[in-house]
Amino acid sequence: MPLALDRTSLPPTVVFDAGNGQLPRLTIANKLARAEIYLHGAHVTAWQPTGHAPVLWTSGSSWWEAAKPIRGGVPICFPWFGPNAGDASAPGHGFARLAEWTLVGASDDAQGATHLAFQLTHATATHPAWSHPFEAIFRVTVGSSLVMTLDIVNAGRQAFSFEEALHTYFAVQKIDAIEIRGLEDTDYLDKVGGTTRKHQGAEAIRFTGETDRVYLDTRGATTIDDPGLRRRIAVGKSHSDATVVWNPWIAKARAMPDFGDDEWPGMVCVETCNVNVHAVTLAPGARHTMTATIDVAAT
């Protein structure tokens, strides 16, 4: 594992070491929170604000290998979401979560939060299914809030379209006891058994089976009410027009080799994204910035 970090020096709140599978990892511990971020995928695998239980969920069966994605935390999906439409052999959810990103900034602010920035470009990560020059910058603020910003820049001479997601896995006490609010009266694409357009009524989202939904035209905050852990997680966002909600339930969890058979009751994904009909088209030289802000409060 290389121990030199390009173009940055680390504040005392950040330690660089070998994590699971000897993958390069940053451990952040400041007065406001603790977090872990792997250079593999610029992957946030843990965030725990002071005085709270861990907020993110990571599978105990996750692969910790350079050629495979990490299961849990916050995978970065780019430049496509799910399977690639034109190449079935391309990695699901794009190549960004499989690439080693470069840390290009690390600092603490006066309030005690830690700011980190990671870079990925077409020179260091691409795939035959993607032919466009790009730069991606992922900025993470570790504090009493977890703020994640993904910048995509078109570095080429032709416009391109892409999908993106901050595929966040949240820890919950019991999936069938939680409620998700903020997506009421919204159309969604139900991807369980196909892709069917449906409508969420005025009721909160509750879970009784496998759930895989792309909520459309959603720009406001979403909350996860978790009575078992006596907390409410709020997911705010900007420049994101879609929200994915996912839990694999029993059969799908058992079918995934990097997901424990009995882990599904303890997690839910609420993903800040631009996918499907909300894919982004970027002109040459243009930049698109998407941000997710996560807060947690006791109830």
C-alpha positions in Angstrom: 0.0 0.0 0.0 1.5 3.4 -0.9 1.9 5.6 2.1 2.5 8.8 0.2 -0.6 11.0 -0.4 -0.4 13.3 -3.4 -0.8 17.0 -3.1 -2.0 17.2 0.5 -0.9 16.9 4.1 -3.0 15.5 6.9 -4.4 17.4 9.9 -4.0 15.6 13.3 -7.6 14.5 13.1 -6.9 12.2 10.2 -4.9 9.0 10.2 -3.8 7.2 7.1 -3.3 3.4 7.4 -4.2 0.0 6.0 -7.8 -0.9 6.5 -9.8 -4.1 5.8 -8.1 -6.2 3.1 -5.1 -3.9 3.5 -6.9 -1.3 1.4 -5.7 2.3 2.0 -8.0 4.0 4.6 -8.4 7.4 6.2 -9.8 7.4 9.8 -11.2 10.7 10.9 -11.7 11.5 14.6 -12.6 15.0 15.7 -14.7 16.5 18.5 -17.8 16.3 16.4 -17.7 12.9 14.8 -15.8 9.8 13.7 -15.6 8.5 10.2 -13.7 6.1 7.9 -13.1 6.7 4.2 -11.3 4.3 1.8 -9.4 5.5 -1.2 -10.9 2.5 -3.0 -14.0 4.2 -4.5 -13.5 7.3 -2.2 -15.8 5.2 -0.2 -17.2 6.5 3.1 -17.7 3.4 5.2 -18.5 4.8 8.6 -19.8 8.0 10.2 -20.8 8.4 13.8 -21.5 11.9 15.2 -20.5 12.3 18.8 -23.3 11.1 21.2 -25.0 8.9 18.6 -24.8 5.3 17.4 -23.2 4.6 14.0 -25.4 6.0 11.2 -24.0 4.1 8.2 -24.3 0.3 7.7 -21.6 -1.9 6.2 -22.0 -5.6 5.5 -19.9 -8.1 7.6 -19.7 -10.1 4.4 -18.4 -7.3 2.2 -15.4 -8.0 -0.1 -12.4 -5.9 0.8 -10.6 -6.3 -2.5 -9.3 -3.8 -5.0 -11.2 -5.3 -7.9 -14.6 -5.5 -6.1 -16.9 -2.9 -4.6 -17.4 -2.4 -0.9 -20.9 -3.4 0.3 -22.3 -0.7 2.5 -21.4 2.9 3.5 -21.7 5.3 0.6 -20.7 3.8 -2.8 -20.3 6.4 -5.5 -22.1 5.3 -8.6 -20.8 6.9 -11.8 -21.1 7.2 -14.8 -24.0 4.8 -15.0 -26.4 3.4 -12.5 -27.2 -0.3 -12.3 -26.2 -2.4 -15.4 -24.7 -0.5 -18.4 -27.3 -0.3 -21.1 -24.9 -1.0 -23.9 -22.4 -3.4 -22.4 -23.6 -6.3 -20.2 -20.0 -7.0 -19.2 -19.4 -3.5 -17.7 -19.3 -3.3 -13.9 -22.7 -2.5 -12.3 -23.1 1.1 -11.1 -20.1 2.2 -13.1 -16.3 2.1 -12.5 -15.9 5.0 -10.0 -16.6 2.7 -7.0 -13.9 0.3 -8.2 -11.2 2.9 -8.8 -8.6 4.2 -6.3 -9.2 8.0 -5.9 -6.5 10.5 -5.1 -6.8 12.5 -1.9 -6.2 16.1 -2.9 -7.2 18.1 0.2 -7.5 17.6 3.9 -8.1 20.3 6.6 -10.0 21.1 9.8 -12.2 24.2 10.2 -12.7 26.5 13.2 -15.8 24.7 14.2 -13.9 21.3 14.4 -15.2 19.7 11.3 -12.8 17.9 8.9 -12.9 18.5 5.2 -11.5 16.0 2.6 -11.4 16.1 -1.2 -10.8 13.2 -3.6 -10.2 13.3 -7.3 -10.7 10.8 -10.2 -10.1 11.5 -13.9 -10.3 9.6 -17.2 -6.5 9.3 -17.0 -6.7 7.0 -14.0 -10.1 5.3 -14.4 -12.3 4.5 -17.4 -13.9 1.6 -19.2 -14.5 0.7 -22.9 -18.2 1.5 -22.3 -17.3 5.1 -21.5 -15.2 7.2 -23.9 -15.6 10.7 -22.5 -12.8 12.7 -20.7 -14.0 13.8 -17.3 -12.9 15.0 -13.8 -14.7 14.0 -10.7 -14.1 15.7 -7.3 -15.7 14.2 -4.2 -15.8 16.4 -1.2 -16.6 15.1 2.3 -17.2 17.1 5.5 -17.1 15.0 8.7 -18.8 16.8 11.5 -22.1 16.8 13.3 -23.5 16.6 9.8 -22.0 14.4 7.0 -21.9 16.5 3.9 -20.9 14.8 0.6 -20.6 16.7 -2.7 -19.9 15.1 -6.1 -18.6 17.4 -8.8 -18.5 16.1 -12.4 -16.7 18.1 -15.0 -16.8 17.5 -18.8 -13.2 17.7 -19.8 -13.8 16.9 -23.4 -15.0 18.6 -26.6 -18.4 16.8 -26.8 -21.4 16.8 -24.6 -22.1 13.6 -22.6 -24.8 12.2 -20.4 -24.2 10.3 -17.2 -26.0 8.9 -14.1 -24.8 9.4 -10.6 -25.7 8.2 -7.1 -24.5 8.5 -3.5 -25.8 5.0 -2.7 -26.1 5.5 1.0 -26.7 2.5 3.3 -28.2 3.5 6.7 -28.2 1.4 9.9 -31.7 0.8 11.3 -32.9 -1.3 14.2 -35.5 -3.2 12.3 -36.6 -2.6 8.7 -40.3 -3.4 9.2 -40.6 -0.9 12.0 -39.2 2.2 10.3 -40.9 4.8 8.2 -39.5 7.0 5.5 -41.1 10.4 4.9 -40.6 13.1 2.4 -41.5 11.1 -0.7 -45.3 11.3 -0.4 -47.5 12.0 -3.5 -44.6 11.1 -5.8 -44.3 8.8 -8.8 -41.7 6.1 -8.7 -40.3 3.3 -10.9 -40.8 -0.1 -9.1 -37.8 -2.3 -10.1 -38.9 -5.4 -8.3 -39.9 -7.9 -11.0 -39.5 -5.3 -13.8 -39.9 -1.6 -14.1 -43.4 -0.3 -13.5 -44.4 3.3 -12.9 -46.4 3.6 -9.7 -47.5 6.4 -7.3 -46.7 6.8 -3.7 -49.8 8.1 -1.9 -50.0 10.4 1.1 -48.7 7.7 3.4 -45.1 7.2 4.6 -43.0 4.4 3.1 -43.1 1.2 5.1 -41.4 -2.1 4.3 -43.1 -5.5 4.0 -40.9 -7.1 1.3 -38.1 -6.5 -1.2 -38.1 -2.8 -2.2 -36.3 -1.2 -5.1 -37.8 2.1 -6.1 -36.6 5.1 -8.1 -38.6 8.1 -6.9 -38.9 10.8 -9.6 -38.8 14.5 -9.4 -37.7 14.5 -5.8 -35.7 17.4 -4.6 -36.6 17.8 -0.9 -35.3 16.2 2.2 -36.2 12.6 3.2 -36.3 11.4 6.8 -35.9 7.9 8.2 -37.9 7.5 11.5 -36.4 4.7 13.5 -38.3 4.1 16.8 -36.1 1.1 17.7 -33.0 3.3 17.8 -35.0 6.3 18.9 -33.7 8.6 16.2 -34.5 10.4 13.0 -32.1 10.5 10.1 -32.6 13.4 7.7 -31.2 13.3 4.2 -31.1 16.7 2.5 -29.9 17.2 -1.0 -29.3 19.7 -3.8 -29.1 19.3 -7.6 -30.5 15.8 -7.3 -33.8 15.0 -9.0 -34.3 11.4 -8.0 -34.2 9.3 -4.8 -33.7 5.5 -4.7 -35.1 3.5 -1.8 -33.8 -0.1 -1.5 -33.9 -3.1 0.8 -33.2 -6.6 -0.6 -35.3 -8.5 1.9 -34.8 -12.3 2.4 -34.3 -14.0 -1.0 -32.1 -11.3 -2.6 -29.9 -11.0 0.5 -29.3 -14.7 0.4 -28.4 -14.5 -3.3 -25.7 -11.9 -2.9 -22.3 -13.3 -1.9 -21.1 -10.1 -0.3 -24.3 -9.6 1.8 -25.0 -11.6 4.9 -28.1 -13.8 4.7 -29.5 -12.3 7.9 -28.3 -8.7 7.6 -31.2 -7.3 5.6 -33.4 -6.3 8.7 -30.7 -3.9 9.9 -30.3 -1.6 6.9 -32.0 0.6 4.3 -30.7 2.5 1.4 -31.9 6.1 0.7 -29.8 7.3 -2.3 -29.3 10.8 -3.5 -29.1 10.5 -7.3 -29.7 11.6 -10.8 -30.6 8.4 -12.7 -33.0 7.0 -15.3 -35.0 9.9 -16.8 -33.0 12.3 -14.6 -29.6 11.5 -16.2 -27.5 14.6 -16.5 -26.3 16.0 -19.9 -23.2 18.0 -19.5 -21.8 20.4 -22.2 -18.0 20.6 -22.9 -16.3 22.4 -20.0 -19.4 22.4 -17.9 -19.7 21.2 -14.3 -22.5 19.5 -12.3 -22.5 19.5 -8.5 -24.7 17.2 -6.4 -24.8 17.3 -2.6 -26.2 15.1 0.1 -26.3 16.3 3.7 -27.0 13.8 6.5 -28.1 14.7 10.0 -29.3 12.6 12.9 -31.4 13.6 15.9 -32.7 11.7 18.9 -36.5 11.2 19.2 
